[in-house]
Amino acid sequence: MKEMVCIVCPNGCAMSVEQNGDAITVTGNKCKRGEEFAIKEMTCPVRTICSTVKTNSSAFPVLPVRVSADIPKDKIFAVMKEINSVTVSAPVKRGDAVIKNVLGSGVDIIATDSLPDNN
């Protein structure tokens, strides 16, 4: 039995999850989304990442970025290592891929703000 708190909606349901073989039973959830969250957490937990990358601009030394889709929880540190190894050059527009297909995951690291050209 595993205890968890649902993070899908503001209810923050305290749930109990029991796994017997392939069968997963969820109790304590107030909605279907909670059950889906608990099952996903037990089978393949995923997370989103928001961070910053270095730039070569003295006016804007960092640029905020995020993943374009959830990534497996066990890949967070490897993805962060890739994000931390990047330095971008202006111009970058909001929504541009800073790293395409990070670690072969099919997920891009995208800019959440623009980096104007210094010229």
N, CA, C and O of each residue as an XYZ file, in Angstrom:
476
protein
N       0.847     -1.175      0.000
C       0.000      0.000      0.000
C       0.889      1.233      0.000
O       1.862      1.316      0.750
N       0.539      2.187     -0.853
C       1.274      3.435     -0.934
C       0.303      4.581     -0.698
O      -0.802      4.593     -1.242
N       0.716      5.531      0.104
C      -0.068      6.732      0.364
C       0.486      7.847     -0.503
O       1.702      7.994     -0.633
N      -0.414      8.643     -1.103
C       0.033      9.785     -1.899
C      -1.029     10.865     -1.882
O      -2.196     10.611     -1.585
N      -0.602     12.075     -2.207
C      -1.510     13.206     -2.324
C      -1.604     13.563     -3.795
O      -0.588     13.747     -4.465
N      -2.816     13.659     -4.287
C      -3.037     14.000     -5.690
C      -2.683     15.463     -5.926
O      -3.034     16.329     -5.125
N      -1.987     15.734     -7.026
C      -1.590     17.099     -7.369
C      -2.280     17.597     -8.642
O      -1.886     18.619     -9.203
N      -3.303     16.878     -9.094
C      -3.958     17.218    -10.358
C      -4.889     18.425    -10.215
O      -4.958     19.262    -11.115
N      -5.594     18.519     -9.107
C      -6.526     19.639     -8.922
C      -6.359     20.208     -7.517
O      -5.601     19.655     -6.720
N      -7.045     21.293     -7.199
C      -6.882     21.925     -5.876
C      -7.380     21.104     -4.692
O      -7.078     21.458     -3.552
N      -8.130     20.021     -4.909
C      -8.629     19.226     -3.787
C      -7.505     18.602     -2.964
O      -7.635     18.489     -1.745
N      -6.416     18.199     -3.591
C      -5.299     17.585     -2.874
C      -5.706     16.343     -2.103
O      -5.374     16.191     -0.927
N      -6.420     15.466     -2.769
C      -6.936     14.250     -2.114
C      -5.806     13.368     -1.581
O      -4.812     13.121     -2.265
N      -5.985     12.902     -0.343
C      -5.074     11.904      0.228
C      -5.564     10.538     -0.242
O      -6.670     10.116      0.095
N      -4.741      9.861     -1.013
C      -5.163      8.603     -1.617
C      -4.313      7.442     -1.122
O      -3.146      7.605     -0.766
N      -4.925      6.278     -1.109
C      -4.225      5.029     -0.839
C      -4.244      4.222     -2.127
O      -5.281      4.089     -2.778
N      -3.090      3.689     -2.482
C      -2.966      2.933     -3.725
C      -2.415      1.557     -3.387
O      -1.379      1.425     -2.735
N      -3.120      0.551     -3.839
C      -2.689     -0.823     -3.598
C      -2.528     -1.523     -4.933
O      -3.401     -1.448     -5.797
N      -1.402     -2.204     -5.094
C      -1.129     -2.917     -6.334
C      -1.008     -4.404     -6.029
O      -0.194     -4.818     -5.204
N      -1.833     -5.205     -6.709
C      -1.786     -6.661     -6.632
C      -1.583     -7.173     -8.048
O      -2.529     -7.261     -8.830
N      -0.334     -7.512     -8.372
C      -0.026     -7.920     -9.740
C      -0.220     -6.743    -10.673
O       0.378     -5.685    -10.474
N      -1.053     -6.918    -11.695
C      -1.336     -5.835    -12.637
C      -2.501     -4.963    -12.194
O      -2.727     -3.897    -12.766
N      -3.245     -5.403    -11.182
C      -4.422     -4.664    -10.708
C      -4.007     -3.589     -9.712
O      -3.279     -3.858     -8.756
N      -4.480     -2.366     -9.951
C      -4.203     -1.240     -9.065
C      -5.533     -0.707     -8.552
O      -6.430     -0.395     -9.335
N      -5.655     -0.606     -7.223
C      -6.864     -0.091     -6.593
C      -6.546      1.225     -5.909
O      -5.610      1.310     -5.114
N      -7.326      2.251     -6.221
C      -7.125      3.592     -5.665
C      -8.333      3.949     -4.815
O      -9.472      3.801     -5.259
N      -8.090      4.422     -3.589
C      -9.168      4.908     -2.725
C      -8.794      6.293     -2.203
O      -7.615      6.632     -2.097
N      -9.804      7.081     -1.882
C      -9.592      8.424     -1.329
C      -9.682      9.528     -2.350
O      -9.727     10.702     -1.982
N      -9.710      9.186     -3.630
C      -9.811     10.215     -4.671
C     -11.254     10.688     -4.787
O     -12.192      9.902     -4.662
N     -11.417     11.998     -5.032
C     -12.753     12.573     -5.189
C     -13.191     12.649     -6.652
O     -14.356     12.919     -6.941
N     -12.255     12.411     -7.570
C     -12.616     12.463     -8.990
C     -11.808     11.422     -9.775
O     -10.852     10.843     -9.261
N     -12.203     11.205    -10.995
C     -11.558     10.226    -11.879
C     -10.105     10.619    -12.174
O      -9.242      9.758    -12.342
N      -9.850     11.927    -12.234
C      -8.482     12.379    -12.525
C      -7.504     11.921    -11.444
O      -6.347     11.617    -11.736
N      -7.967     11.874    -10.204
C      -7.117     11.401     -9.114
C      -6.730      9.953     -9.290
O      -5.581      9.574     -9.066
N      -7.702      9.136     -9.696
C      -7.416      7.725     -9.942
C      -6.406      7.572    -11.081
O      -5.472      6.776    -10.986
N      -6.597      8.331    -12.149
C      -5.674      8.269    -13.285
C      -4.269      8.706    -12.872
O      -3.280      8.097    -13.279
N      -4.188      9.772    -12.056
C      -2.898     10.246    -11.563
C      -2.196      9.158    -10.756
O      -1.013      8.892    -10.967
N      -2.921      8.530     -9.832
C      -2.335      7.504     -8.964
C      -1.825      6.313     -9.770
O      -0.738      5.798     -9.509
N      -2.606      5.885    -10.739
C      -2.191      4.750    -11.568
C      -0.939      5.106    -12.360
O      -0.018      4.296    -12.466
N      -0.901      6.308    -12.912
C       0.277      6.745    -13.669
C       1.504      6.850    -12.753
O       2.614      6.501    -13.153
N       1.297      7.327    -11.536
C       2.400      7.426    -10.578
C       2.974      6.055    -10.242
O       4.176      5.915    -10.018
N       2.122      5.060    -10.208
C       2.572      3.706     -9.879
C       3.233      3.007    -11.074
O       4.117      2.171    -10.888
N       2.814      3.340    -12.281
C       3.304      2.614    -13.450
C       4.403      3.354    -14.208
O       5.379      2.736    -14.632
N       4.260      4.653    -14.382
C       5.245      5.432    -15.137
C       5.134      6.904    -14.736
O       4.513      7.691    -15.450
N       5.727      7.281    -13.605
C       5.606      8.666    -13.154
C       6.336      9.634    -14.088
O       7.446      9.361    -14.544
N       5.697     10.754    -14.357
C       6.280     11.783    -15.219
C       6.220     13.125    -14.515
O       5.429     13.325    -13.594
N       7.067     14.040    -14.960
C       7.123     15.382    -14.389
C       7.377     16.400    -15.496
O       7.766     16.053    -16.611
N       7.147     17.648    -15.158
C       7.497     18.745    -16.043
C       8.700     19.455    -15.434
O       8.912     19.388    -14.223
N       9.477     20.125    -16.251
C      10.644     20.864    -15.762
C      10.568     22.285    -16.287
O      10.314     22.510    -17.470
N      10.789     23.235    -15.400
C      10.988     24.639    -15.759
C      12.345     25.028    -15.195
O      12.649     24.720    -14.043
N      13.159     25.699    -15.992
C      14.502     26.050    -15.556
C      14.975     27.267    -16.343
O      14.166     27.993    -16.920
N      16.271     27.485    -16.364
C      16.873     28.539    -17.180
C      18.112     27.983    -17.876
O      18.738     27.035    -17.404
N      18.449     28.599    -19.012
C      19.706     28.291    -19.695
C      20.549     29.557    -19.731
O      20.030     30.673    -19.693
N      21.849     29.360    -19.804
C      22.768     30.495    -19.909
C      22.649     31.121    -21.298
O      22.325     30.449    -22.277
N      22.921     32.428    -21.356
C      22.967     33.123    -22.632
C      24.330     33.805    -22.765
O      25.093     33.887    -21.803
N      24.615     34.284    -23.954
C      25.839     35.065    -24.152
C      25.546     36.565    -24.072
O      26.374     37.376    -24.486
N      24.405     36.933    -23.557
C      23.985     38.326    -23.442
C      24.254     38.849    -22.026
O      23.816     38.246    -21.047
N      24.971     39.968    -21.922
C      25.202     40.545    -20.594
C      23.934     41.184    -20.035
O      23.761     41.251    -18.819
N      23.049     41.653    -20.911
C      21.790     42.263    -20.469
C      20.793     41.214    -19.969
O      19.993     41.496    -19.077
N      20.838     40.003    -20.542
C      19.941     38.903    -20.175
C      20.785     37.649    -19.989
O      20.885     36.837    -20.910
N      21.401     37.470    -18.809
C      22.336     36.350    -18.624
C      21.700     34.962    -18.620
O      22.388     33.966    -18.848
N      20.393     34.887    -18.363
C      19.703     33.599    -18.404
C      18.385     33.754    -19.140
O      17.810     34.841    -19.195
N      17.915     32.643    -19.707
C      16.657     32.606    -20.440
C      15.800     31.497    -19.848
O      16.263     30.362    -19.737
N      14.550     31.800    -19.460
C      13.696     30.746    -18.909
C      13.278     29.744    -19.987
O      12.999     30.115    -21.127
N      13.241     28.467    -19.598
C      12.872     27.384    -20.509
C      11.987     26.382    -19.769
O      11.902     26.386    -18.541
N      11.332     25.522    -20.553
C      10.549     24.424    -19.984
C      10.543     23.284    -20.983
O      10.939     23.452    -22.137
N      10.092     22.123    -20.532
C       9.956     20.989    -21.438
C       8.648     21.135    -22.214
O       7.680     21.700    -21.704
N       8.621     20.632    -23.435
C       7.419     20.731    -24.272
C       6.374     19.692    -23.898
O       5.218     19.800    -24.308
N       6.769     18.681    -23.121
C       5.866     17.626    -22.649
C       6.481     17.016    -21.396
O       7.667     17.199    -21.126
N       5.680     16.302    -20.647
C       6.196     15.636    -19.451
C       7.288     14.646    -19.812
O       7.282     14.054    -20.891
N       8.232     14.478    -18.882
C       9.318     13.517    -19.074
C       9.262     12.486    -17.942
O       8.732     12.781    -16.871
N       9.795     11.295    -18.162
C       9.834     10.300    -17.081
C      10.600     10.853    -15.877
O      11.643     11.489    -16.026
N      10.071     10.602    -14.707
C      10.640     11.123    -13.465
C      12.101     10.724    -13.305
O      12.897     11.508    -12.787
N      12.467      9.528    -13.737
C      13.846      9.071    -13.572
C      14.827      9.731    -14.544
O      16.028      9.473    -14.469
N      14.341     10.569    -15.446
C      15.206     11.274    -16.406
C      15.443     12.741    -16.023
O      16.144     13.455    -16.740
N      14.868     13.199    -14.905
C      14.968     14.612    -14.523
C      16.420     15.071    -14.431
O      16.777     16.094    -15.015
N      17.253     14.343    -13.717
C      18.631     14.791    -13.515
C      19.423     14.795    -14.819
O      20.243     15.688    -15.036
N      19.197     13.827    -15.678
C      19.891     13.784    -16.968
C      19.448     14.946    -17.861
O      20.269     15.553    -18.548
N      18.149     15.250    -17.847
C      17.649     16.386    -18.640
C      18.207     17.687    -18.084
O      18.606     18.561    -18.853
N      18.245     17.832    -16.767
C      18.810     19.049    -16.167
C      20.293     19.202    -16.512
O      20.770     20.322    -16.694
N      21.012     18.110    -16.603
C      22.429     18.172    -16.993
C      22.551     18.738    -18.410
O      23.432     19.552    -18.685
N      21.663     18.302    -19.304
C      21.657     18.823    -20.673
C      21.299     20.309    -20.694
O      21.941     21.099    -21.385
N      20.271     20.682    -19.935
C      19.865     22.093    -19.869
C      21.016     22.954    -19.354
O      21.275     24.030    -19.892
N      21.695     22.495    -18.334
C      22.791     23.265    -17.739
C      24.024     23.342    -18.631
O      24.897     24.176    -18.389
N      24.122     22.502    -19.649
C      25.289     22.518    -20.533
C      25.118     23.467    -21.720
O      26.053     23.651    -22.499
N      23.944     24.064    -21.867
C      23.625     24.880    -23.036
C      23.852     26.366    -22.756
O      23.532     26.868    -21.678
N      24.416     27.059    -23.757
C      24.471     28.522    -23.765
C      23.865     28.966    -25.081
O      24.324     28.553    -26.146
N      22.824     29.816    -25.021
C      22.154     30.252    -26.239
C      22.612     31.640    -26.653
O      23.059     32.442    -25.833
N      22.487     31.900    -27.942
C      22.819     33.198    -28.519
C      21.552     33.863    -29.032
O      20.642     33.197    -29.525
N      21.505     35.165    -28.912
C      20.365     35.937    -29.420
C      20.401     35.940    -30.944
O      21.477     35.844    -31.536
N      19.261     36.046    -31.575
C      17.925     36.165    -31.002
C      17.267     34.793    -30.792
O      17.506     33.849    -31.545
N      16.444     34.714    -29.761
C      15.621     33.548    -29.488
C      14.216     34.069    -29.229
O      14.026     35.010    -28.458
N      13.234     33.453    -29.877
C      11.844     33.848    -29.661
C      11.171     32.886    -28.704
O      11.517     31.706    -28.649
N      10.209     33.393    -27.951
C       9.426     32.545    -27.061
C       8.814     31.413    -27.880
O       8.209     31.657    -28.924
N       8.968     30.194    -27.416
C       8.466     29.020    -28.125
C       9.512     28.313    -28.967
O       9.288     27.183    -29.401
N      10.654     28.953    -29.208
C      11.733     28.301    -29.962
C      12.299     27.119    -29.171
O      12.388     27.165    -27.944
N      12.672     26.079    -29.879
C      13.331     24.935    -29.247
C      14.789     25.290    -28.993
O      15.532     25.593    -29.927
N      15.188     25.253    -27.748
C      16.573     25.505    -27.358
C      17.373     24.209    -27.464
O      18.533     24.217    -27.874
N      16.741     23.097    -27.092
C      17.306     21.757    -27.283
C      16.197     20.919    -27.913
O      15.124     20.765    -27.330
N      16.454     20.387    -29.086
C      15.464     19.531    -29.738
C      15.676     18.087    -29.324
O      16.807     17.608    -29.243
N      14.567     17.397    -29.062
C      14.588     15.960    -28.774
C      15.619     15.613    -27.696
O      16.486     14.765    -27.909
N      15.519     16.269    -26.551
C      16.501     16.094    -25.485
C      16.615     14.612    -25.098
O      15.619     13.955    -24.794
N      17.821     14.121    -25.118
C      18.147     12.728    -24.775
C      17.347     11.709    -25.585
O      17.098     10.600    -25.112
N      16.944     12.076    -26.797
C      16.185     11.166    -27.646
C      14.788     10.878    -27.128
O      14.187      9.865    -27.483
N      14.268     11.765    -26.288
C      12.980     11.546    -25.623
C      11.770     11.960    -26.455
O      10.635     11.615    -26.127
N      12.021     12.707    -27.540
C      10.907     13.256    -28.299
C      10.376     14.548    -27.698
O       9.409     15.118    -28.203
N      11.000     15.010    -26.626
C      10.591     16.231    -25.930
C      11.634     17.311    -26.197
O      12.838     17.061    -26.127
N      11.154     18.517    -26.504
C      12.047     19.657    -26.720
C      12.133     20.505    -25.460
O      11.209     20.520    -24.647
N      13.245     21.207    -25.307
C      13.379     22.242    -24.286
C      13.100     23.546    -25.007
O      13.826     23.913    -25.932
N      12.042     24.260    -24.588
C      11.628     25.459    -25.313
C      11.743     26.702    -24.460
O      11.588     26.658    -23.240
N      12.019     27.817    -25.127
C      12.138     29.120    -24.461
C      10.744     29.586    -24.056
O       9.790     29.462    -24.825
N      10.635     30.123    -22.841
C       9.365     30.671    -22.387
C       9.360     32.188    -22.391
O       8.396     32.816    -21.952
N      10.439     32.773    -22.888
C      10.545     34.214    -23.085
C      11.425     34.441    -24.296
O      12.026     33.498    -24.813
N      11.506     35.651    -24.746
C      12.350     35.974    -25.897
C      13.666     36.569    -25.434
O      13.741     37.224    -24.395
N      14.698     36.329    -26.222
C      16.013     36.921    -25.996
C      16.291     37.803    -27.196
O      16.593     37.298    -28.277
N      16.190     39.146    -27.018
C      16.353     40.030    -28.170
C      17.786     40.075    -28.667
O      18.734     39.837    -27.919
N      17.918     40.387    -29.943
C      19.230     40.545    -30.552
C      19.850     41.815    -29.984
O      19.178     42.837    -29.851
N      21.130     41.745    -29.652
C      21.805     42.916    -29.036
C      22.252     43.945    -30.063
O      22.784     44.987    -29.682
N      22.057     43.694    -31.327
C      22.524     44.634    -32.372
C      21.614     45.807    -32.516
O      21.863     46.683    -33.344
